[in-house]
């Protein structure tokens, strides 16, 4: 016997000073008369997939110590009235930002991709964006990503640690084909985390100098003495190290003979 479903009734907020009841109700997105669903209520308060929940509203404005507690006021005539008690707290700022787990990539290459900087207002969206930026570098295992947040309510500050795990990002390409009665072969190497700064340091060749986020590509193709082609390219994505100004250099040589 399933019975008659309950519905959401009046939802009120208590303790909120930063955002009005109208703003929080709009963010909550639950209307009077909607079928009651505890999972939807929790999602709209504490964490929706698109980041449009009430928690995101506060956590993206520095209110790290925010908390919300929904209380059932009454449940008459299959209507559940709720009171959501809000604790806003004080805005928190980022104190220390550190990284762990990078065994090959240099710290400065990672830090320039991180959006949470010391002294900034704490924003959850900045942490999520930093994770996306680090994943796009393709130097780290996305399944091993983690972020450790260590808040200090007495100082309204927070320490953030990004935990990473290195993975291989270099590529080897080998191709072969048949044309004009001859075999054509191509061999290519791409090093996605190259370091020119360590090129002349023997102890940094493991097996190649790496860690500065530069890209080196070498390709050669040939069908013997009749045709040979060589390409080499180099990309520095952060020229000068302060802004993402890219520098690209390419060398090309082609030899044909009858």
N, C-alpha and C positions, 0 to 999 in steps of 0.2 A: 504494500500500500504506500504509494509515493506521497499522496497528499497534495495540497495546494502550495505552490512555491511562494516564498516570501519575497518582498520587494524592498528596495531602498526607500526610506522616507526622507525626513529632513536631516541634513548633515550640517552641523555647526562647528565652528572653530573657536578655541579658547587659548589665550596666551600669545597669539600672534600680534606682533607690533610692526614688523618690517613689511609684511604683505597684508593687504586687506582681505576680508572674507570673500569678496567678489573675485579677487585674483586667485585665491586658493581654490575656490569652487570651480573656477574655469580650468585651473591646472588639474584638478582632480578628475574632471570629466565624467562624473557620475550624476545622473539626473534622478529627480524624485519619480519613483515608479519603475525604475530599471530593476530587473530580476536580481535578487541578492546573490552575490558570488564573493566569497571571502578572498579567493585568489586574485580577483580583479581589484578588490579594495586594497590588498597588500601591494599589488603591482603599481597601482596608481599613486600610492603613498611613498613606497620605498624603492621602487626600481623598475621602470618599464624599458622595453627594448629600444625605443626611440629617444629615451632620455627626457620625456615630457612629464615625469612624475613630480610630486611635491618635493621629495628629497633632493632631486637634481636642481630644483629652483634655488634651494638654500645652499647646497654644496658647491654650486657654481658661483656663489657670491661670497665665499669665504666662511660660511657658517658650518664648520666642520663638526661642531658639537651639537648640531641640531638633532632633535628627536621628536617623534610624533607617536601618540598613543591613542588609538581609536577605542572609545568606550560606548557600549550599547546602553542607550538611555531608556528605551522602551521598545516593546515588540507587540503592539496591539493590532488586531485585524490584519494580520499577516504583513504588517508594515514595520520595518526596523528603523528607528531613529537613532542616529549616531552623533556623538560629540568627539571631535578629534582635538586632543590636548597637545598643544605645541610648546616645545622648549627650543628657543632659538639660540641662546647663548651669545658669545661674542665672536666676531670674525677672527679667523686664524690666518697667520702669515707663514710662509715657508721659511724655515731656518736653515737646515742643511739638506743638500741633495747629493746623494752618493750612488755609485753603481758597484755591482758585484757580479763576478762570474766571467768577465771578459779576460780571456787568457791571451788573445792575439790582437784584438782591436784596441787601439790606444784610447785613453779616457777622453781626450779632447774631441775625437771623432764622434763619440757617443753623446757627450754633453752638448754639442752644438745642435743636436736633433731633439733635445729634451726641452719642453716648453715650460716646465716648472723651475723657476730660478729663485735663489735666496732673496728674501725680501718681498717677493710677489704675494699677492692675496691668494689663498688656497682656492683652487678651482678643480673640481673633479674632471671637467671636460678637458683641461690641460693635460691631466695624467692620461686620459684615454687617447688624446691626440698624440702624445709622446709615444705611447705604445704602438700606435699605427705607424708613426714615422720610423721607429726602430725596426718594425717588421718589414717595411719597404726597403730597408738597407740590405736585406737578405743575408746578413752575416750571422743571424741568431735563430735558434730554434723557437718558432712561435708557440709551441706547446709548453715550453719551459719558462715563458715570460711570467714574471710575478712582480708585484709592487708592494713593498712593506711601508705602511704608514704608521709613524710613531708620534702621536699627538701629546702635547704638554699643556693641559688646561690652565695650569697656574700662570703660564706666560703667553697663552693664546698663540702658540707656535706649533709647528709640526715638522718633523724630519721625514724625508721621503727617500727610500732606497729602491732602485730598480735592479731586479735580479735577472741576469741573463745567462744564456748558455750558448757558446760559440758553435757554429757548424761550418762545414766547408762550403765555399761559394765559388770556387774556381771551376772552370769548365775546360774539357778537352773535346774537340770536334774532329772526327775523321770521316771523310766522304770519298766515294769513288764512283766513276761513271765511264761510259763507253760512248765514243763519238768520233766520226771521221776515221774509223778503223783503228783507233788508239784508245788506250786507257788513260783517263784523267783522274788524278788523285789530289785530295786537299787535306791538309792537316792544320788545325788551329788551336791556339791556347788563349784562354781569357783568364786574367787574374783580377778579381773584382775588389780586392782589398790590398792593393799594392802600396809600397812605400819607397819613394825615391830618396827620402831623407836617410834611410838605412841601407842604401844600395852599396855603399863602400864600407859597411861594417860587417865583417865576416861572421860575427856571432849572431847576427840578425837573419842570416840565411837559413831558414828552417822550413822547407828547402829554399824559399824565396823571401826577400824582405817584405814584410806585410804589416798592416795595422793602421795605415793612414787614410784608408778609404779611397785611394786612387784606383783607376782602372787601366790596365795594360792588356792589349790584345795583339797577338802575332798570328798571321795566317800565311801559308804558302801553298800554292797549287802548281801542278806540273804534269805534262805527259811525256817527259824526257827532255831531250835537247831542243825539241821543236818549240816548246812553249813553257814559259815559267812566269809566275806572278807572285810577288811578295807584298804583304801589307803589314804595317805596324801602326797602332793608334794608342794614344795616351790621353786620359781625361783626369783633370784635377777639378772636382766638383765644388771645392771651397777655396778659390784662389785668395790667398792672404789670410784665410782662416776665420774671418769675421762675418762675411756674408756669402750666401750661396751663389757666387759668381763663378761660372764654369770656364775652364780653359781646356781646349781640345787641340791636340797636335796629331797629324796623320802623315805617314810616309808611305809612298807607293812606288813600286818598280815592276815593269812588265817587260819580258824579253820574248820576242818571236823570231824564229829563224826557219829558213827553207832548206 
